[in-house]
Structure formats: structure tokens, C-alpha cells
Amino acid sequence: MDEIKACQEHIEEALDDAIYGGFEMPILKAFSPVDKEVYKCAYCEKLPIYVVENEHSHTI
């Protein structure tokens, strides 16, 4: 898992999962894709507003 997208309600859970899931240095960023309808929170069906990434992820 290189990133976790999360809504406002689930950002704390996403950070916990990143830390306990082995992310070396989780980074919290605002998430603002062009087409927001394609993406969903990893924990519910809401639109994500944050993304937690791994410091060494290819997504950065």
C-alpha cells in the first residue's frame, strides 16, 4: 500500500493504518484530483480530501 485516500471523518484512522502498516514516514497531503468522482475514501463512500502517502512511494 503506497497511499490511503481519506475523507475528513476517517483521516485519523488512515494515519493510524499507515503508521501500523509499515509506512516508513507517512506524509499527509491535501487531495484534489481533477475528477473527484473517480476516487472514494478507503473507509467509506465519501469523496477523499486527504491522501496519506509513504515517503518512498512512487506517487510522490
ZILIN-V807771 format. One record per residue. N is the residue number from 0. RES is the residue in three letters. PHI is phi in whole degrees, 0 to 359 (NA if undefined). OMEGA is omega as a letter, one per 20 degrees, with the letter a starting at -180 (* if undefined). Layout:
N&RES&PHI&OMEGA ; N&RES&PHI&OMEGA
//
This chain:
0&MET&NA&a ; 1&ASP&260&r ; 2&GLU&202&r ; 3&ILE&229&r ; 4&LYS&269&a ; 5&ALA&215&r ; 6&CYS&275&a ; 7&GLN&303&a ; 8&GLU&293&a ; 9&HIS&249&a ; 10&ILE&295&r ; 11&GLU&296&r ; 12&GLU&296&r ; 13&ALA&296&r ; 14&LEU&295&r ; 15&ASP&299&a ; 16&ASP&297&r ; 17&ALA&295&a ; 18&ILE&294&a ; 19&TYR&282&a ; 20&GLY&270&r ; 21&GLY&103&r ; 22&PHE&296&a ; 23&GLU&293&r ; 24&MET&212&a ; 25&PRO&296&r ; 26&ILE&239&r ; 27&LEU&262&r ; 28&LYS&228&r ; 29&ALA&291&a ; 30&PHE&247&a ; 31&SER&217&r ; 32&PRO&288&r ; 33&VAL&295&a ; 34&ASP&252&a ; 35&LYS&293&a ; 36&GLU&292&a ; 37&VAL&283&a ; 38&TYR&257&r ; 39&LYS&228&r ; 40&CYS&301&r ; 41&ALA&291&a ; 42&TYR&244&r ; 43&CYS&204&a ; 44&GLU&262&a ; 45&LYS&287&r ; 46&LEU&287&r ; 47&PRO&284&r ; 48&ILE&239&r ; 49&TYR&228&r ; 50&VAL&225&r ; 51&VAL&257&a ; 52&GLU&243&r ; 53&ASN&277&a ; 54&GLU&305&a ; 55&HIS&259&a ; 56&SER&287&r ; 57&HIS&289&a ; 58&THR&276&a ; 59&ILE&269&*
//
